[in-house]
Amino acid sequence: MIEIKRTSLTPEHEAIRRPLVELHDALLHLHKVLLDSERAVYDTSVGPIHSPNHFFQLLTGDPWFAWLRPISQLIVAIDESLDEKEPLNHANIDASMSQSVFLLIPAKSEGEFGARYVAAPQRDPRVILAHARVAQRIGSRIAPI
């Protein structure tokens, strides 16, 4: 969990950004669970990963792990939003929440990401729990339809 400290935020701004911080933390957890799950499948299907450096090389360059990059990019985008000098507003947070919904709801995800993301919980129940945590965080800000 990454905690970004700000000294000049008012309690009101802290309350506004809290859902985004919680979503960020939940996405980081989901990302780690997915990485661990994919690593296990890779070890079985392709071969062992010999070191942390080897794993990093696979994450950044091997097509096997490329489908995870949209989650990585979303986490980075949220990091950047949280790091902005200007205080966040509800529109910024709603945009990140909407992007998370678009990415993580299987009916809305297409292509390799959607197919691989749907398969992950079927082989690893930890993914179900991590996804539920993210879904709960997404719902913490999005107004009901």
C-alpha positions as CSV (number, residue, x, y, z in Angstrom):
1,M,0.0,0.0,0.0
2,I,1.4,3.4,-1.0
3,E,0.4,6.3,1.2
4,I,0.8,9.7,-0.4
5,K,1.2,12.4,2.3
6,R,0.0,15.9,1.8
7,T,0.4,18.6,4.3
8,S,-1.8,21.3,2.8
9,L,-5.1,19.5,2.3
10,T,-8.1,20.4,4.2
11,P,-10.3,17.8,5.9
12,E,-12.8,18.4,3.1
13,H,-10.3,17.6,0.4
14,E,-9.0,14.6,2.3
15,A,-12.6,13.3,2.4
16,I,-13.0,13.9,-1.4
17,R,-9.7,12.0,-2.2
18,R,-10.3,9.1,0.3
19,P,-12.3,7.0,-2.2
20,L,-9.6,7.3,-4.8
21,V,-6.9,6.3,-2.3
22,E,-9.0,3.3,-1.3
23,L,-9.5,2.3,-5.0
24,H,-5.8,2.7,-5.6
25,D,-5.0,0.4,-2.8
26,A,-7.6,-2.2,-3.9
27,L,-6.2,-2.1,-7.5
28,L,-2.7,-2.6,-6.2
29,H,-3.8,-5.7,-4.3
30,L,-5.7,-7.0,-7.3
31,H,-2.7,-6.4,-9.6
32,K,-0.4,-8.3,-7.2
33,V,-2.9,-11.2,-7.0
34,L,-3.1,-11.3,-10.8
35,L,0.7,-11.2,-11.1
36,D,1.1,-14.1,-8.7
37,S,-1.6,-16.1,-10.4
38,E,-0.2,-15.5,-13.9
39,R,3.3,-16.3,-12.6
40,A,2.1,-19.7,-11.4
41,V,0.4,-20.4,-14.8
42,Y,3.6,-19.3,-16.6
43,D,5.7,-21.6,-14.4
44,T,3.5,-24.6,-15.3
45,S,2.9,-23.8,-19.0
46,V,6.2,-22.3,-20.1
47,G,8.8,-22.9,-17.5
48,P,10.2,-21.6,-14.2
49,I,11.0,-17.9,-13.6
50,H,14.5,-18.0,-12.2
51,S,14.8,-14.6,-10.4
52,P,13.1,-11.4,-9.7
53,N,15.0,-9.8,-12.5
54,H,13.8,-12.5,-14.9
55,F,10.3,-11.9,-13.7
56,F,10.6,-8.1,-14.3
57,Q,11.9,-8.8,-17.8
58,L,8.9,-11.0,-18.5
59,L,6.5,-8.4,-17.1
60,T,7.9,-5.6,-19.2
61,G,8.5,-7.5,-22.4
62,D,6.9,-10.9,-22.7
63,P,3.5,-11.1,-24.5
64,W,2.3,-13.6,-21.8
65,F,2.0,-10.7,-19.3
66,A,1.1,-7.9,-21.6
67,W,-2.6,-8.2,-20.8
68,L,-1.9,-6.9,-17.3
69,R,-0.6,-3.6,-18.5
70,P,-4.0,-1.8,-18.6
71,I,-4.3,-2.3,-14.8
72,S,-0.7,-1.1,-14.3
73,Q,-1.5,2.0,-16.4
74,L,-4.7,2.7,-14.5
75,I,-2.8,2.5,-11.2
76,V,-0.1,4.9,-12.5
77,A,-2.9,7.3,-13.7
78,I,-4.4,7.3,-10.2
79,D,-1.0,7.8,-8.7
80,E,-0.5,10.8,-10.9
81,S,-4.0,12.2,-9.9
82,L,-3.2,11.8,-6.2
83,D,0.1,13.5,-6.7
84,E,-1.2,16.6,-8.4
85,K,-0.6,19.9,-6.7
86,E,-4.2,20.9,-7.2
87,P,-6.7,19.3,-4.9
88,L,-8.9,16.6,-6.5
89,N,-12.5,17.2,-7.1
90,H,-15.5,14.8,-7.6
91,A,-15.2,14.9,-11.4
92,N,-11.5,13.7,-11.2
93,I,-12.5,10.8,-8.9
94,D,-15.5,9.9,-10.9
95,A,-13.4,9.6,-14.1
96,S,-11.0,7.2,-12.4
97,M,-13.9,5.2,-11.0
98,S,-15.5,5.0,-14.4
99,Q,-12.2,3.9,-16.0
100,S,-11.9,1.2,-13.4
101,V,-15.5,0.0,-14.2
102,F,-14.8,0.0,-17.9
103,L,-11.6,-2.0,-17.4
104,L,-12.7,-4.6,-14.8
105,I,-16.3,-5.4,-15.7
106,P,-16.0,-8.3,-18.1
107,A,-19.1,-7.4,-20.2
108,K,-17.4,-4.0,-20.9
109,S,-13.9,-5.4,-21.5
110,E,-13.0,-6.7,-24.9
111,G,-10.0,-8.4,-26.5
112,E,-7.3,-10.2,-24.7
113,F,-7.6,-8.3,-21.4
114,G,-11.3,-9.2,-21.0
115,A,-10.8,-12.9,-21.9
116,R,-7.8,-13.3,-19.6
117,Y,-9.4,-11.4,-16.8
118,V,-12.5,-13.6,-17.0
119,A,-10.4,-16.7,-16.9
120,A,-8.3,-15.6,-13.9
121,P,-11.0,-16.1,-11.1
122,Q,-11.9,-19.5,-12.5
123,R,-8.4,-20.8,-11.7
124,D,-7.6,-18.7,-8.6
125,P,-10.2,-17.8,-6.0
126,R,-7.9,-15.0,-4.6
127,V,-8.8,-13.1,-7.8
128,I,-12.5,-13.2,-6.9
129,L,-11.8,-11.7,-3.5
130,A,-9.5,-9.0,-4.9
131,H,-12.0,-8.1,-7.6
132,A,-14.8,-7.9,-5.0
133,R,-12.6,-5.4,-3.0
134,V,-12.1,-3.3,-6.1
135,A,-15.8,-3.4,-7.0
136,Q,-16.7,-2.3,-3.5
137,R,-14.3,0.6,-3.8
138,I,-15.7,1.6,-7.2
139,G,-19.2,1.6,-5.7
140,S,-18.0,3.9,-2.9
141,R,-18.2,7.0,-5.2
142,I,-20.3,6.2,-8.2
143,A,-23.8,7.3,-7.8
144,P,-26.5,4.6,-8.3
145,I,-28.0,4.4,-11.8
